[in-house]
């Protein structure tokens, strides 16, 4: 089964904020993480020992375009390139991304599959051009 969307953490924060129960202190910046497999399932974030040169990529608020609405979905798209640099070792298959509120650890906000999986090998540049990373939120039924 493939999971995608907002994490349990984010859903509860959104609901509490929307109903006035608590204010979600939004992160000033977010970090894009790359995964081999579904982060909501058995997927694992790429390892980050120094020999692989992998680290989550900082995305400031200015690195995202304005959210756009096309019923029933809102979408926000990367406005700048998301550049992870050059792989210092083979990273393997990358097929998911996740957004976190911290460079390491922290809370996952959302995750989803990449439109095209990539097999990252030694010395491969790892860059997602502006417009390639998208986060979507679809209206849900209130029950």
N, C-alpha and C positions, 0 to 999 in steps of 0.2 A: 504494500500500500504506500502511496506517495502522499506525504503531508506537505502542505505549504501554507503560508499565511503568517498571521501574527501569533506570537508566543503566548502561552498562558499568562506570563508576567505582564505583557503589554495589554492583553484583553482586559485583565482585571484593573489595570491602571486607567485605561480608557473608560471603563464602566464607572469606576469610583469617581473619576473627574467629571464625567457627563452628568452624573446624578448629584453632584455637589457633596459627596461624602468625604473626599480627600482630593487635594490638588497634586497632580503628577508633575513633579519638577522635571521638565524635559531636558535631555542632555543638550549641551551647547553644540557638540559635535557627535558624530556617530562613526563607527568603524566597520568596514566591510571585511568579512571573513570568507575564506574559500573552503569548501568542503568536498570530500570524496564521499558521496552518499548523502542521504537525507539527514540533516541535523536534528530533525524531530524524531528520527528513527535510529538506526544503527550507524549513521554516518559519522565520520570523524573529521574535525578541523585539521588542516594540514599541519604537520609538526613544525615547530619553529626553532630547532636548534640552529646555532650560528652557521653551520655549513649549508643550510638550504636557502638562506636569505629570505625566508618567508616571515611576514608579520602582517597583521591586520592593517588595512589601509584607511587612514584618516579621511573622512568626508565632512568638511565643514558645511554649515547651512548654505553658504554661497556656492557649494559644489553641486547643489540640486536646483533644478528648475522649479517653477511654481507648480503646485498641484493642479491638475486639470480634471474636469468632470465629463464623463460620457456615460449616462445612465445605463446600468446601475453601479458603475465603477469609477472611483477616483484613482488617478495615477500620478506618481511623482517620478521624474526621470533624471538621471545624472546629467549635469550640465557641463561637466569637465571630464577629462580622461581620468580613469581610476587606474593608476600605474603601480603595480607591485614590484617593478624593477625586473631584473634578470635572475632567473632561477640559478642558484649556485649548485644545485643538484637536481635530480629528477624528482618532481613533486608528485607525479602520477596523474591519475584522472581527476579533474576538477569538474563537478557537474552540479553543484549547488553553491549558493551564496547565502550568507546570513548577515544581518545588521545587529551590531552590539552597541552598548553605551560605554564601552571601555576598551582600551587597547589590549588588555589581557583580562581574562575572567569576565566580570561584569554580567549584565543581563542581556539575553538575546531578545531583540525587539520583534524581528520577523525573519523569515527565511523562505527560500523558494528555489526551484531548479533553474539553471541557466538554460537559455534557449538552445545552446549548442555546447556539448561537453568538450573539454579540452584536455589532451594528454600533455602535461608539461614536462619537458625533458631538460637536461643540463644545458644552460646558456640560452634557454628560450626566454624572449621578452614576454612578460605577463602584463598586458594592458587591455583594459576594456574601454573602448572609445566613448566619448560623450554620447549620451543617449542610449547606450547599450544596457545599463543597469536600470531596472524599473521596479518600483514597489507599487502594488495595487491593493486597494481596499474596496471591497464590494459591499453594497448595502445588504444588511441582513434583516430577516424578519424578526420583529419583536414578539415574543410569545409570553 
